[in-house]
Amino acid sequence: MQKRILGKSGLEVSSLGLGCMGMSFSYGPPKDKQEMIGLLRTAVERGITFFDTAEVYGPFTNEELVGDALSSFRDQVVIATKFGFDTSVDPRAMKGNGPLLNSRPEHVKEVAEASLKRLKMDVIDLFYQHRVDPDVPIEEVAGAVKDLIQEGKVKHFGLSEAGVQTIRRAHAIQPVATVQNEYSLWFRRPEEGLLQTLEELGIGLVAYSPLGKGFLTGKIDESTTFDSNDFRTNLPRFTTEARKANQALVNLLDTISIEKNASPAQIALAWLLAQKPWIVPIPGTTKLERLDENIGAVAIELTADDLGKIDNAAAHITVLGERYPEKLEQMTGR
């Protein structure tokens, strides 16, 4: 497995990370814990060193899973977790503009202590603000994480789905190591100013949903049915109409994958890896065969001609449907 450094932070991770959310949250019922522990440990054996979780996943159960699975590999792995939601109530409850947020400095520090215990760690490698809280100045949030870093409880500060000006303001108080944002061939908004800002400031990008929440694997079509607990049932981009229209993007990946003797998912990941050397995708999976397939993307080299061909073809494809319902979309880009 190749390694990458996230911006100027010095934080070195495997070129491909593993998003752990789906093991216990959002994509249908929670998976068997022992099976997921086995998968996480196999990922380490395969060379993956970067794992992504959050207190809100479950809530709490995903951090506990990651802690149980990886505590014995502590010197080999980088674990990222997140704060920013009010978990005193069900974080999935929709109220006002979406789930309740809480990034007050005292709460941030409480979350850090609780996450350390659940993860069975002495220090959090990367601590993200999950969503920007409009009620708390980002300078106060960055200051709270700075305190945690000085206390030796956190190593690096990150932001998730933050706007460019928020990133700049936070970075001025405490250097931001990485921003986590959705980025893939079917969501390219980061190219409209975010990537340029990150490059200027020397901040890495961790790309979540690099496979379009599974759609870019080619395993989902208009006839696919989802479990009632699967949050994709609430996403505009996953309506039957949208899936039918968006199949054109999968067809493009399929064409390239045949030429490269790869899978559509591998081409989608290879495309992301080719964009910038400081971008690290974190596809999630609960299946060993998918883990191995994703890892195989690291070895695929897309030439400038390949990338041009993909971009030219993608430019003629209009992706149908917003990625989130309006209330959740309002929580991004702040």
GIBELTA-V985771 format. One record per residue. N is the residue number from 1. RES is the residue in one small letter. SS is DSSP state (helix for helix, strand for strand, loop for the rest). PSI is psi as a letter, one per 20 degrees, with the letter a starting at -180 (999 if undefined). D_CENTER is the distance of its C-alpha to the mean C-alpha in Angstrom with 2 decimals. Layout:
# GIBELTA-V985771
N_RES_SS_PSI_D_CENTER / N_RES_SS_PSI_D_CENTER
This chain:
# GIBELTA-V985771
1_m_loop_p_19.24 / 2_q_loop_r_18.99 / 3_k_strand_q_17.50 / 4_r_strand_q_15.99 / 5_i_strand_p_16.43 / 6_l_loop_n_13.94 / 7_g_loop_b_16.43 / 8_k_loop_j_19.60 / 9_s_loop_h_18.26 / 10_g_loop_j_19.52 / 11_l_loop_o_16.43 / 12_e_strand_p_16.63 / 13_v_strand_r_14.13 / 14_s_strand_q_14.29 / 15_s_loop_h_13.55 / 16_l_strand_p_11.11 / 17_g_loop_a_9.01 / 18_l_strand_o_8.60 / 19_g_strand_p_6.21 / 20_c_loop_i_9.21 / 21_m_helix_g_9.10 / 22_g_helix_i_11.25 / 23_m_helix_h_13.79 / 24_s_loop_j_15.15 / 25_f_loop_p_13.84 / 26_s_loop_g_13.59 / 27_y_strand_m_14.47 / 28_g_loop_a_18.13 / 29_p_loop_q_19.95 / 30_p_loop_q_18.57 / 31_k_loop_r_19.17 / 32_d_loop_p_21.94 / 33_k_helix_g_21.08 / 34_q_helix_h_23.19 / 35_e_helix_g_21.78 / 36_m_helix_h_18.20 / 37_i_helix_g_19.63 / 38_g_helix_g_21.26 / 39_l_helix_g_18.21 / 40_l_helix_g_16.32 / 41_r_helix_h_19.52 / 42_t_helix_h_20.01 / 43_a_helix_g_16.67 / 44_v_helix_g_18.14 / 45_e_helix_h_21.35 / 46_r_loop_i_19.79 / 47_g_loop_i_18.59 / 48_i_loop_p_14.91 / 49_t_loop_i_14.76 / 50_f_strand_o_11.17 / 51_f_strand_p_9.76 / 52_d_strand_p_7.09 / 53_t_loop_a_8.88 / 54_a_loop_q_10.45 / 55_e_loop_h_14.09 / 56_v_loop_i_13.73 / 57_y_loop_o_12.50 / 58_g_loop_f_16.05 / 59_p_loop_q_16.79 / 60_f_loop_h_17.28 / 61_t_helix_h_17.66 / 62_n_helix_g_14.28 / 63_e_helix_g_14.93 / 64_e_helix_g_18.43 / 65_l_helix_g_17.47 / 66_v_helix_g_15.44 / 67_g_helix_g_18.39 / 68_d_helix_h_20.96 / 69_a_helix_h_19.50 / 70_l_helix_i_18.79 / 71_s_helix_h_21.31 / 72_s_helix_i_23.81 / 73_f_helix_k_21.57 / 74_r_loop_h_20.94 / 75_d_loop_i_22.34 / 76_q_loop_i_20.27 / 77_v_loop_q_16.66 / 78_v_strand_p_14.20 / 79_i_strand_p_12.47 / 80_a_strand_p_10.06 / 81_t_strand_r_10.60 / 82_k_strand_q_10.98 / 83_f_strand_r_14.12 / 84_g_loop_i_15.44 / 85_f_strand_q_16.46 / 86_d_loop_o_20.02 / 87_t_loop_j_20.00 / 88_s_loop_i_23.81 / 89_v_loop_r_23.55 / 90_d_loop_o_21.39 / 91_p_loop_i_18.14 / 92_r_loop_i_18.00 / 93_a_loop_p_21.43 / 94_m_loop_p_21.74 / 95_k_strand_p_24.10 / 96_g_loop_d_24.93 / 97_n_loop_j_21.96 / 98_g_strand_a_19.48 / 99_p_loop_q_18.48 / 100_l_loop_p_20.29 / 101_l_strand_q_18.82 / 102_n_loop_o_20.26 / 103_s_loop_k_19.55 / 104_r_loop_p_23.19 / 105_p_helix_g_23.70 / 106_e_helix_h_25.51 / 107_h_helix_g_22.78 / 108_v_helix_g_20.09 / 109_k_helix_h_22.47 / 110_e_helix_g_23.14 / 111_v_helix_g_19.51 / 112_a_helix_g_19.34 / 113_e_helix_g_22.49 / 114_a_helix_h_21.41 / 115_s_helix_h_18.08 / 116_l_helix_g_20.10 / 117_k_helix_g_22.46 / 118_r_helix_h_20.08 / 119_l_helix_i_18.24 / 120_k_loop_l_21.76 / 121_m_loop_q_21.04 / 122_d_loop_h_23.24 / 123_v_loop_q_20.57 / 124_i_strand_p_16.85 / 125_d_strand_g_15.46 / 126_l_strand_p_12.74 / 127_f_strand_o_13.02 / 128_y_strand_q_10.92 / 129_q_strand_p_12.60 / 130_h_loop_g_10.41 / 131_r_loop_q_12.54 / 132_v_loop_p_15.62 / 133_d_loop_o_18.76 / 134_p_loop_i_21.61 / 135_d_loop_i_24.17 / 136_v_loop_o_23.37 / 137_p_loop_p_23.85 / 138_i_helix_h_20.89 / 139_e_helix_h_23.55 / 140_e_helix_h_24.16 / 141_v_helix_g_20.54 / 142_a_helix_h_20.35 / 143_g_helix_h_23.76 / 144_a_helix_g_22.80 / 145_v_helix_h_20.05 / 146_k_helix_g_22.65 / 147_d_helix_g_25.06 / 148_l_helix_h_22.77 / 149_i_helix_g_22.35 / 150_q_helix_h_26.14 / 151_e_loop_i_26.70 / 152_g_loop_j_24.78 / 153_k_loop_i_22.27 / 154_v_strand_q_19.18 / 155_k_strand_g_18.76 / 156_h_strand_q_16.19 / 157_f_strand_p_15.05 / 158_g_strand_r_11.81 / 159_l_strand_q_11.14 / 160_s_strand_p_8.48 / 161_e_loop_k_9.86 / 162_a_loop_q_13.16 / 163_g_loop_r_16.13 / 164_v_helix_g_17.89 / 165_q_helix_h_20.80 / 166_t_helix_g_18.88 / 167_i_helix_g_17.11 / 168_r_helix_g_20.64 / 169_r_helix_g_22.21 / 170_a_helix_g_19.83 / 171_h_helix_h_20.09 / 172_a_helix_h_23.86 / 173_i_helix_g_23.94 / 174_q_loop_o_21.47 / 175_p_loop_p_19.82 / 176_v_strand_p_16.11 / 177_a_strand_g_14.63 / 178_t_strand_q_11.29 / 179_v_strand_p_9.54 / 180_q_strand_p_5.88 / 181_n_strand_q_6.44 / 182_e_strand_p_6.55 / 183_y_loop_p_8.82 / 184_s_strand_r_11.01 / 185_l_loop_h_14.72 / 186_w_loop_j_14.84 / 187_f_strand_n_13.04 / 188_r_loop_j_14.46 / 189_r_helix_h_15.03 / 190_p_helix_h_13.45 / 191_e_helix_i_16.57 / 192_e_loop_l_18.75 / 193_g_loop_h_18.94 / 194_l_helix_g_15.55 / 195_l_helix_h_15.53 / 196_q_helix_g_19.20 / 197_t_helix_g_18.82 / 198_l_helix_g_16.29 / 199_e_helix_g_18.72 / 200_e_helix_g_21.63 / 201_l_helix_i_20.36 / 202_g_loop_k_19.02 / 203_i_loop_p_15.42 / 204_g_strand_r_12.60 / 205_l_strand_p_9.52 / 206_v_strand_o_6.16 / 207_a_strand_o_5.19 / 208_y_strand_r_2.67 / 209_s_loop_l_5.91 / 210_p_loop_i_7.87 / 211_l_loop_k_10.63 / 212_g_helix_l_11.02 / 213_k_helix_k_10.43 / 214_g_helix_i_13.11 / 215_f_helix_h_15.48 / 216_l_helix_i_15.47 / 217_t_helix_i_16.60 / 218_g_loop_j_19.95 / 219_k_loop_i_20.25 / 220_i_loop_p_20.15 / 221_d_loop_a_22.99 / 222_e_loop_i_25.06 / 223_s_loop_i_26.76 / 224_t_loop_p_23.78 / 225_t_loop_q_24.00 / 226_f_loop_q_21.27 / 227_d_loop_q_21.89 / 228_s_loop_h_22.85 / 229_n_loop_j_20.06 / 230_d_strand_p_17.40 / 231_f_helix_i_15.70 / 232_r_helix_i_15.82 / 233_t_helix_i_19.52 / 234_n_helix_j_19.00 / 235_l_loop_p_17.05 / 236_p_helix_h_19.51 / 237_r_helix_i_17.94 / 238_f_helix_j_18.74 / 239_t_loop_r_22.37 / 240_t_helix_g_24.89 / 241_e_helix_g_26.05 / 242_a_helix_g_22.68 / 243_r_helix_h_21.86 / 244_k_helix_g_25.34 / 245_a_helix_h_24.99 / 246_n_helix_i_21.59 / 247_q_helix_h_22.96 / 248_a_helix_h_24.28 / 249_l_helix_h_20.94 / 250_v_helix_h_20.74 / 251_n_helix_h_24.39 / 252_l_helix_g_23.69 / 253_l_helix_h_21.17 / 254_d_helix_g_23.77 / 255_t_helix_g_26.46 / 256_i_helix_h_24.73 / 257_s_helix_h_23.76 / 258_i_helix_g_27.45 / 259_e_helix_h_28.51 / 260_k_helix_j_26.17 / 261_n_loop_l_26.84 / 262_a_loop_a_23.19 / 263_s_loop_r_21.09 / 264_p_helix_g_19.36 / 265_a_helix_g_15.94 / 266_q_helix_h_16.96 / 267_i_helix_g_18.12 / 268_a_helix_g_14.96 / 269_l_helix_g_13.06 / 270_a_helix_h_16.18 / 271_w_helix_g_16.31 / 272_l_helix_g_13.00 / 273_l_helix_h_14.24 / 274_a_helix_i_17.52 / 275_q_helix_g_16.51 / 276_k_loop_q_16.38 / 277_p_loop_i_16.87 / 278_w_loop_j_14.44 / 279_i_strand_p_11.33 / 280_v_strand_o_9.24 / 281_p_strand_q_7.20 / 282_i_loop_m_5.47 / 283_p_loop_q_7.31 / 284_g_strand_q_8.42 / 285_t_loop_q_12.17 / 286_t_loop_j_15.19 / 287_k_loop_p_17.74 / 288_l_helix_g_19.14 / 289_e_helix_h_20.23 / 290_r_helix_h_16.82 / 291_l_helix_g_15.52 / 292_d_helix_h_18.52 / 293_e_helix_g_18.11 / 294_n_helix_g_14.62 / 295_i_helix_h_16.07 / 296_g_helix_h_18.97 / 297_a_helix_h_17.10 / 298_v_helix_h_17.33 / 299_a_helix_i_21.10 / 300_i_loop_p_21.31 / 301_e_loop_o_22.72 / 302_l_loop_p_22.72 / 303_t_loop_r_25.68 / 304_a_helix_h_26.15 / 305_d_helix_g_28.14 / 306_d_helix_g_25.44 / 307_l_helix_h_22.90 / 308_g_helix_g_25.65 / 309_k_helix_g_26.48 / 310_i_helix_g_22.99 / 311_d_helix_g_22.71 / 312_n_helix_g_26.26 / 313_a_helix_g_25.80 / 314_a_helix_h_22.53 / 315_a_loop_h_24.37 / 316_h_loop_j_26.78 / 317_i_loop_p_24.30 / 318_t_loop_o_23.49 / 319_v_loop_p_20.46 / 320_l_loop_p_21.77 / 321_g_loop_p_20.23 / 322_e_loop_q_17.87 / 323_r_loop_h_14.25 / 324_y_loop_q_14.93 / 325_p_loop_q_18.34 / 326_e_helix_g_19.99 / 327_k_helix_h_19.62 / 328_l_helix_h_15.83 / 329_e_helix_h_15.76 / 330_q_loop_i_18.14 / 331_m_loop_j_15.67 / 332_t_loop_q_13.62 / 333_g_loop_j_15.15 / 334_r_loop_999_17.52
